[in-house]
């Protein structure tokens, strides 16, 4: 067992480990988003439709942020983009806690997500730069491990903070973002890998664009459908647990934290054992299928034990799907346009952030929770079939 874990974690660069530490600090403070719909409806007394608009604006800002982050990464490098994204995102969380009116909160949500999401393409591009093709997926999984350890800690602590005072969530998120940014400033700038100049050996082709890669665009569409189905677990899910299942904030925090804890304990060894044995799109297709049982459970029962089983299915869904989605997106890219490919993949999740709250809140308000679970389960099935068809096309 010790040897298995040593092999799973071995051979990764010190820069990747540094990025993992940064993400752990950052995600340990990931509390606001998980409880935002509850905060907006219970604390600020907004309607569920208004809460949906604010959550949608998070998605709108993230599209701009990921697009701009990708552009800036290809032009000025990943270090400054990561630092300013984390630092300014932290400032915006602290600003947001002082806002209680609908329109200022809308504007703040838009800016906050724009600053915060610029980090994602820069982070993915830096992982590719500090990894080899053989260990890139494991490098991605190490970053996800750090994210999920932080995620397992953040919502669990967030549940206790929310039970005491929701404002503390914003302060915690703000200071952890700023702390992560300072860590990037202190260490990443002195350890970043020097890139070989290609001025005289390479001239970029204007047609060499992710937006003209048809296979990749289909992949992004399917990834967006899956992201809509999966992300509802962490946006609408807490509201469902609170209103329909009558769970406490602490119980909700435990459910959300279980997802991160499972990823932290299992994913690196899991990736080490299966990587290279199956085609990436086969693993992705199976992963998207595993999100469906969670919504079947939501339809059939509100029992806490079965809700835990649903989280287990959702967790294996992301372990099969997400690391290999990242790997596929980088494999399709070239060194000079990794930022663009990474941004487009990140934008699929941003599109989900826009559409998921609107789909979720408007469906709940008009037809109830059960209708939403039917819709999300169907999206998971469509993504499963689509990735399977894409795999056959690439044979």
N, C-alpha and C positions, 0 to 999 in steps of 0.2 A: 504493500500500500504506500509506504514511504517512497519507494522507487517510482511508483506510478505518478505520484504528485510531483516528485522532483523532475521527472521527464516532461510532465505537462507544463510546468512553469519554467523549465530551463531554456536557455538559448535566446532569451529575449533581451533586447538592448536596454542599457540603463536609462536612455531617454524615454523609452516606452514605459518603464517603471515610474519615471518621474511624472509622465502624463497621467498614469494611473493614480498616483498620490494626489495630483491636482484635482482629478475628477472625484476622488473620494471626499476630499474636503468640500468641494462644490456641492456634491449630491447629498452629503450629510445634512445640508440645510434645505433640501428639497421638501418643503412643507406647504408652501402657499398653494401651489397648483392643485395638490391632492385635496385640499379642503376649501378651494376657492368658491365652488358652487354652493357649498354649505354656508360659508362666510357671507356670501352675497345675499342669499335668501334668508338666512336665519339672523345674522347680525345686522346687516344693513337693510333688511326687509325689502329687497328688490323682488320683482316677480321672476318666475323661472325663465320667462322669455327674455327679460333684461339680463339675467345672468348668462343666458345663452349668447346674447350679443357681445357681452364683454369677453367671454371665452372665445368667441369667433374672432374678435379683434386680436387676441393673442396669436391666433393662426395667421391672420392677415399680416401682422407685423413680422412674424417669423418667416413668411415667404420673402419679404423684402430683405430681411436680415440674412437669410441663408444665401439668397442671390448675391447680395453685396459682399457677404463674407467670402463666397467663392471667387468673385472677381478680384477682391483685394488680396486673397491668398495667392492667386496666380501672379499678381503684380508686385506685391510688397513682401510676401512671405507669411508664414503661419504664425510666427512669434508675436508681432504687433497686433494681429487680428485677435488672437486668443487673449492677450493681456487686456486690451481695451474692451473687448466684449464682456469679460468677467467683471472688470472693475466698474464699468458704467452700468452694467446690469445690476450689480449690487447697490449702487446709488439709487437706481430707479425703484428697487424694492422698498428702500427706506422712505422714498418720496411717496410711494403708493399707500403706505400705512396711514398717512395723514389725510387721504382723500376719502370722502364719503358720499359725494354727489355723483350721479350717473355719468354725465358727460366728461368731467375730469378723469374719472376712472377709465372711461373708454379710451381717452387720449393716452393715459399713462400705460394702459395695457398694451396699446399699439407700440409705443416707444420701448417699453420694457422687453417685449418679445423680439423686437427688431435688434436691439443691442445684444440680447442674450443668445439668440439663434445664430448670429454671425460666427459664433464659436464653433459650430458643428462642422462645416466644411473645412475650416482651418485645422481642426483636431484630426479629422480623417486623413487629410493630406499629410499631416505631420507623422501620423502612425505609418503611413505607406513609406515615408522617407526614412524612417528609423527601423524598418522591418525588411525581411527578405520575402520573396514569394512563398517560400516554404512555411514561414512562421507568421505570415500576415494575419491569417484568421485567428490564430492564438493570441496575437498582439491585440486584435480587436476584442477578443474575449476577455483579455486581462483588463482592458479599459472598461468593458461592460461589467466585469467582476467588481471593479472599484466603484462603478456607478451603482451597482445593485447592493453592495455592502452599505454604501451611503444611503441608498434608497430604503434598505431595511431598517436603518437607524432613524433616518429622517422622519418618515410618517409615524413611526412608533412614538418618537419624542414629540412630534407634532400633535399627535392625539392628546397627549397630556397637556401641552401648551395651549391647544385650542379649548380644552375643557376649563382651563384657567383664564386665558385671555387670548383671543384671536390675534391681537396686534403683535404678540410676541413672535408669531410665525414669520411676519414680514421682516422684523429685525434680525431674526436668525438667518433667514435666506439672504438678506442684504450683507451681513458680516461674513458669511461663509463664501459668498461670491467674491467679495473684496479680498478676503484672505487667499482664495485660490488664485486670483489675479496677481497678487503680490508674490506668490510662490513662483508663478510663471516668470515674472519680472526678475526675481532674484536668481533663478537657476536655469530656466530654459534658454535664455539669451546667451549664456556662456557654454551651453552644451549642444546647441543646434548644429546639425550636420551641414558642413559646407557643400554647396552644390557646385558641380563642375560647370564652368561656363560653356554655353553652347551657342554663343553669338555667331561664331564663324562656321559652325557645322550644321546648324539647323535653322530653317526658316519656317515658321508656323504656317500651315495651310488654313486659309479662311474657311474652307469647307470642313475642316477637321473639328467638328463641333458635336457636343453631346446631343444637341437639338436636331442633328441630322442623322443620328444613329437610330434607325427605326426599331431594331431589336431592343435597344436600351429604353426607348420611349414606351414600348409595350410593357417592358419590365417595370418602369416607373408607374404606369397606370395601375398595374396589378398590385404593386407595393402600396400605392395610395389606397386602394380598396381594402387591403389588409390592415393598413394603418388606421383607417376609419373604424374597422371592426374591433381592433385591439385597443386603441386609445380610449374608447368609451369606458373601459374598465377602470380608468384612472381619472376620468372627468365626470361622467354621469354615474359611474359605479358607486362612489362614496355617497352621492345623493340618494341612490336606490337603497343602499345599505341603511341609510338614516331614516328615510321616509317610509319605505315599504317593508323593510326587515326590522326596523326599530332597534338598530344597534347603537351603542354609545360611540362617542368619538374614539375612545380607547380601543374598543373592539374593531372599529374601522381601521385604525392605525395598525393593529396586529395583522389584519387581512392583507393590507397593502405591504406591510413589512415582510410578510411571509414570502411574497414574490421575490423580493430582493435577496432574502436570506437563502432561498433555494438556488437561485442563480449563483450566489457567492460560493455555496458549498459544492455545486455539481458541475457548473458549465465548463470550466477549464479542462477538467478530466474528461468530460463528455466530448468536447471538441477534439481533444487529443486522440481519443479512441476512434472517432468516426471520420475525422478529416481524411480525405483521399480515398476512402472506401466507397463513397457514393458520389454521384454527380451533384453539384451544388443546387441545381434547380429541383432535383428530386427531394432533397432535404428541405428546401424552402417550401415546396408544394405540400409536403407532409406537415410541416410546421404550421402553415396557414390553416390546414384542416383541423388542427388540435384546438383552435380558438373556439370552434363551434360548440363542443360539449358544455363549455361554461354558460353559454346563453340558453342551452337546453335546461340546465340546472336552474337558472334564473326563472324559467317558465314554470318549472314543476314544483319548486320548493323554496322557502326562505330559511330553512333550517341551517344553523351556523356550521354544522359539520359538513353539509353538502356545499355550502359556500366555500369552505376551505378546499374541498375537492375541486371545485371550479377554478380556484386560484392555481391549483397544481396543474390542471390541464393548460391554463393560460400560460403558466411559466414554461412548461415544456414546449408550447407553441413558439414562444419567443426564442428559446434556446436552439430550436431547429431552424427557425426562419431568419432571425435578425443578423447573427454573425455572418452567415453565408450571403445574405443580401448585401452587406457591406463589402464582402470579398468580391462578389460578382461585379459591383459597381466600380471597384478599383481595377479589376482585371480588364474591364472594357476601356479604361482610360489609358492615356499616355502621360509620361512625367510632366509635360508642359500644360496639360489641361485637367489634372487631377482635381483642382479646385472646382472647375466647372462641373465635372461628373459628380463630385461629392456634394456640391451645392444642389444639383438637380435631385439627387437621392434624398437629401435633407428636406428639399421642398416637397417631396411626396408626403412627408410627415407634417410639414407645415400646412399643406392642403387639407390633410386630415384634421388638423387643429381648427381650421376654418369650418369645414363642413360637418365634422362630428358633433360639436356643440349645437349647431343649428338643427341638424337631423335629430339629435337626441332630445333637446328641450322642446322643439316644436312637435315632435311625435308624441312625447309624453303628455304635453299640454292638451293635445287634440284626441289622442287615441289610447293613451296609457302606456305603461312600461312594457307590457307583453308585446305590443305591436313593434316596439323598438327592438326587442330581442329577436323577433322574426327577421327584421330587416338586417340586423348585424350578422346573424347566423348565415343569411343568404349571401351577404358580401364575402364572408369567409369561404363559403363553398365556391363562389365564382372565382375568387383568387386562386383557390386550390386547382380548379380545372384549368384556369389560364396559365399558371406556372407549369402545369403538366404538359400543356400543348406547346408552350415555349421551349420546354426541354426537348420535345420531339423534333421541333423545327431546327434546333441547333445540333442534332445528331450528325 
